[in-house]
């Protein structure tokens, strides 16, 4: 799918994500990522990746957007309707496995908009993470 075939709200999320990536801290990889999420209440929150010289301590844009929403909303009651991801290199870039699990936690119906190997994608979190880890009864 090409970008022009995305809905107006999906394109708006991509614009917010693109603005967010300009704030990324990526001195090691030079790979800036931005994310914008839409909650079920209609609010949009942005996040960007933040690297660290100790690579494992970096934080992805998607998880930063979720953290921003949680802080702004005053807790963990957010529910994600959609999240858009973009990057400074304009290359395929879907959420990593850790981000997929965190998105699953806050919206099992979340639509994810990202540039994939076949163009722009709009998939559900269940399509990207079909068997996400969930609570279980002891």
Secondary structure, DSSP 8 states (H G I E B T S, - for coil): --GGGS-HHHHHHHHHHHHHHTT-B-TTT---EEEEEEETTS-EEEEE-B--SSGGG-B-HHHHHHHHHHHHHTSS---EEEEEEEETT-------HHHHHHHHHT-TT-EEEEEETTEEEEEEHHHHSTT-------
